[in-house]
Amino acid sequence: MTGTGIAAVTVGVGLMTVFKAALLIGFALATAGPLGVSFGGIWTAILKLAAIAVFCDGVNTWVDAGVAKMVNGFGGFGIMVSFPISLGIYWILLIYLFSMDPGDSWMMVALLSVFDMIVRWVIVMLLLAAILNWGGVHAANIPSFGGGGGGGGSKMSNADPMAQEIEDLKDTNNLVEAKQYIKDGHQAILGKHVDNWYAAGAKNCWFIVSRDINGRPDTGSLVVELPKEKDKRARCYEILGEYYKDARFEIDPTSIKDKGNTYLEVEVR
């Protein structure tokens, strides 16, 4: 994403947070009378309710992201975790900021939490994709409500499963260009095969490298960014088979067949 894209996304997400907070404030003030709940002065109430809404939204964003990471993007499970957290946040902060009785505030807490969840997911599904695309982020990277399910799921389910992992590894500087890594004295057995992949039209070849506490590299696997042309992709998979034969790997024949992915992951010793 470009710097302009980051700025656009930041502004867009900020505006959505303000919009969501405004809806919550309006809902809370509208339901206060029928429920017999008082928020005190209107302007003080608006500031406190806005603070609660923004804080709750921030916490749930981190929770949803963490859960999605652990369960490979299954968005529905994130709701089961974030909803009780929303209940707790609203209950504690309404009691603290408005001196409410714990029992009297419970119905308001439940209504606000449900409303918060509904508004948040409506915004994510209907508005966030447009704003992120405006900022240069592909919509396939956005987890959808109940993503990872059966037929008719989100774009994420049809994407290369390695695509997001590669982006994360780039951000953490854990990808090292393969020819340079071999030149530095690592994984020499892959030298000719990396040259062959580049010659066949591969866009990039990287080693996934982590480092221990002493800074020594630990090689994970090799990743080849495949070309789009069918004949070139076929040649890349032939090279993969040649490498596995040279390295004496026992492999499943289906692992060297083209499945249409953007990236090819190669096992190393």
C-alpha positions in Angstrom: 0.0 0.0 0.0 1.2 3.5 -0.8 1.6 6.3 1.7 -1.5 8.0 0.2 -3.3 4.7 0.6 -2.4 4.4 4.3 -3.6 8.0 4.9 -6.8 7.3 3.0 -7.5 4.1 5.0 -6.7 5.9 8.3 -9.1 8.7 7.5 -11.8 6.3 6.3 -11.6 4.1 9.3 -11.6 7.1 11.6 -14.8 8.4 9.9 -16.4 5.1 10.3 -15.6 5.0 14.0 -17.2 8.4 14.4 -20.2 7.3 12.4 -20.6 4.1 14.5 -20.2 6.1 17.8 -22.9 8.6 16.7 -25.3 5.7 16.0 -24.6 4.2 19.4 -25.1 7.5 21.2 -28.4 8.1 19.4 -29.6 4.6 20.2 -28.6 4.9 23.9 -30.3 8.3 24.4 -33.4 7.0 22.6 -33.7 3.9 24.8 -32.8 5.6 28.1 -36.3 7.0 28.7 -38.3 3.7 28.2 -35.7 1.8 30.3 -35.8 4.4 33.1 -32.0 5.1 32.8 -30.5 8.5 33.2 -27.3 9.7 31.5 -27.3 13.1 33.1 -26.4 16.2 31.1 -26.7 15.7 27.3 -23.2 16.9 26.3 -21.4 15.1 29.1 -23.4 12.0 28.3 -22.4 12.2 24.6 -18.7 12.5 25.4 -18.9 9.5 27.9 -20.9 7.3 25.5 -18.6 8.2 22.6 -15.6 7.2 24.7 -17.2 3.9 25.7 -18.1 3.2 22.0 -14.6 4.0 20.7 -12.9 2.0 23.5 -15.1 -1.0 23.0 -14.6 -0.9 19.2 -10.8 -0.7 19.6 -10.7 -3.7 22.0 -13.0 -5.8 19.8 -10.9 -5.0 16.7 -7.8 -6.4 18.4 -9.8 -9.4 19.7 -11.3 -10.2 16.3 -7.9 -9.9 14.6 -6.2 -12.2 17.2 -9.0 -14.8 16.9 -9.0 -14.7 13.1 -5.2 -15.2 13.1 -5.5 -18.2 15.5 -8.4 -19.9 13.6 -7.3 -19.0 10.1 -9.8 -16.3 9.3 -13.0 -17.9 10.5 -14.9 -14.7 11.4 -17.9 -16.3 13.0 -15.8 -17.6 15.9 -14.5 -14.1 16.6 -18.0 -12.8 17.3 -18.4 -15.5 20.0 -15.4 -14.1 21.8 -15.9 -10.4 21.2 -19.6 -10.2 22.1 -19.1 -11.2 25.8 -16.2 -8.8 26.0 -18.5 -6.1 24.7 -21.0 -6.9 27.4 -18.3 -6.7 30.1 -16.9 -3.4 28.8 -20.3 -1.7 28.5 -21.4 -3.0 31.9 -18.2 -1.9 33.8 -17.9 1.6 32.1 -21.6 2.4 32.3 -21.5 1.7 36.1 -18.2 3.6 36.5 -18.9 6.7 34.3 -22.6 7.1 35.0 -22.8 5.8 38.6 -25.5 3.3 37.6 -26.8 0.5 39.7 -25.4 -2.8 38.4 -28.8 -4.4 38.2 -30.6 -1.4 36.6 -27.9 -1.0 33.9 -28.0 -4.6 32.7 -30.8 -4.2 30.1 -29.1 -1.1 28.7 -25.8 -3.0 28.6 -27.3 -5.9 26.7 -29.1 -3.6 24.2 -26.0 -1.5 23.5 -23.8 -4.6 23.1 -26.2 -6.2 20.6 -26.5 -2.9 18.7 -22.7 -2.4 18.8 -22.2 -5.9 17.2 -24.8 -5.4 14.5 -23.6 -1.9 13.5 -19.9 -3.0 13.5 -20.5 -5.9 11.2 -22.9 -4.0 8.9 -20.1 -1.3 8.5 -17.5 -4.0 7.9 -19.5 -5.8 5.2 -20.9 -2.7 3.4 -18.5 0.1 3.9 -15.0 -1.1 4.9 -14.3 -2.9 1.6 -15.0 0.3 -0.4 -12.8 2.5 1.8 -9.9 0.0 1.8 -10.0 -0.4 -1.9 -9.9 3.4 -2.2 -6.7 3.2 -0.1 -5.2 0.5 -2.3 -5.9 -2.6 -0.2 -7.6 -5.5 -2.0 -11.0 -6.5 -0.7 -9.9 -10.2 -0.5 -7.8 -9.3 2.6 -10.9 -8.2 4.5 -12.4 -10.9 6.8 -16.2 -11.2 6.2 -18.9 -12.1 8.7 -18.8 -15.9 9.0 -15.9 -16.1 6.6 -14.3 -19.5 5.9 -17.7 -21.3 5.6 -19.0 -23.4 2.8 -20.0 -22.4 -0.8 -20.6 -18.8 -1.5 -18.1 -17.6 1.1 -15.9 -14.5 0.9 -13.2 -13.9 -1.6 -10.7 -14.8 1.1 -11.8 -18.5 0.8 -10.7 -18.5 -2.9 -7.4 -16.7 -2.4 -4.0 -18.3 -2.4 -3.6 -19.4 1.2 0.0 -18.2 1.2 -0.8 -14.7 0.0 -1.5 -13.1 3.3 1.4 -15.0 5.0 3.8 -13.7 2.4 2.6 -10.1 3.0 3.1 -10.6 6.8 6.6 -12.0 6.2 7.5 -9.0 4.1 6.4 -6.7 6.8 8.5 -8.5 9.4 11.6 -8.7 7.1 11.6 -12.5 7.3 11.9 -13.0 3.5 15.5 -13.1 2.1 16.1 -13.2 -1.6 17.2 -16.7 -2.5 20.3 -16.1 -4.7 21.8 -13.7 -2.1 21.0 -16.1 0.7 22.8 -19.0 -1.1 25.7 -16.7 -2.0 26.1 -15.9 1.7 26.7 -19.6 2.3 23.3 -21.1 3.0 21.3 -23.9 1.2 23.8 -24.5 -1.6 21.9 -27.5 -2.8 19.2 -25.2 -4.1 21.6 -23.0 -6.1 21.0 -24.4 -9.6 17.3 -24.9 -8.9 16.8 -21.2 -7.9 18.7 -20.2 -11.1 16.4 -22.5 -13.1 13.3 -21.0 -11.5 14.3 -17.5 -12.4 15.2 -18.7 -15.9 11.8 -20.3 -16.2 10.1 -16.9 -15.4 9.6 -17.0 -11.6 9.1 -13.4 -10.4 10.8 -13.9 -7.0 12.5 -16.6 -5.0 12.8 -16.1 -1.2 13.9 -18.0 1.8 11.7 -17.7 4.9 14.3 -16.9 7.6 14.0 -16.3 11.3 16.9 -15.6 13.7 17.6 -16.9 17.1 18.6 -14.8 20.2 22.2 -14.7 18.9 21.2 -13.5 15.5 21.9 -16.8 13.7 19.6 -17.5 10.8 17.1 -20.4 10.9 15.9 -21.3 7.4 12.2 -22.3 7.1 11.2 -22.9 3.5 11.8 -21.5 0.1 8.9 -19.6 -1.6 8.8 -19.1 -5.4 6.5 -16.5 -6.8 5.2 -18.2 -10.0 4.7 -16.7 -13.4 1.2 -16.6 -14.9 2.0 -18.3 -18.2 0.9 -22.0 -18.2 4.0 -23.3 -19.8 6.3 -21.4 -17.5 4.4 -22.6 -14.5 4.7 -26.2 -15.7 8.5 -25.8 -16.0 8.6 -24.4 -12.4 6.9 -27.5 -11.1 9.3 -29.7 -13.1 12.2 -27.9 -11.4 10.5 -28.6 -8.0 10.4 -32.3 -8.9 14.1 -32.2 -9.9 15.1 -30.6 -6.6 13.1 -33.1 -4.5 14.8 -35.9 -6.4 18.3 -34.4 -5.9 17.6 -33.8 -2.2 16.2 -37.4 -1.8 12.8 -36.2 -0.5 10.0 -38.7 -0.3 7.0 -36.7 -1.6 3.4 -37.0 -2.5 3.1 -36.7 -6.3 0.2 -34.3 -5.9 2.5 -31.8 -4.2 4.3 -31.1 -7.5 1.1 -30.5 -9.5 0.0 -27.0 -10.4 -3.1 -26.0 -8.3 -3.2 -22.4 -9.7 -1.6 -20.7 -6.6 0.5 -17.6 -6.8 3.2 -19.0 -4.7 5.1 -22.3 -4.6 6.4 -23.4 -1.2 9.5 -25.6 -1.3 10.6 -27.8 1.6 14.3 -27.5 2.7 16.4 -29.5 5.1 
